[in-house]
Amino acid sequence: MNENENQNFKCVNCERTAQEVPLVPIVHKHGQAHICPQCLPILIHQPQRLVGKLAGAESLEPHEH
């Protein structure tokens, strides 16, 4: 992957780019997205907050404590 392709990636939650923060790819049956380490706990504990931002988020269950 070249630098220009990397510039197009944004965190699905906060929308910061790969130029600003590291991004982790998310691969799901609904496609692919990226999330930054700071927003990763939202995906794990409060996925309902990603509805409308991440395809299929409405079907995700939060982690049980």
Secondary structure as UniProt FT lines:
FT   HELIX           3..7
FT   TURN            12..14
FT   TURN            18..20
FT   STRAND          24..28
FT   TURN            29..30
FT   STRAND          31..35
FT   TURN            37..39
FT   HELIX           40..45
FT   HELIX           47..50
FT   TURN            51..53
FT   TURN            55..56
FT   HELIX           57..59
//
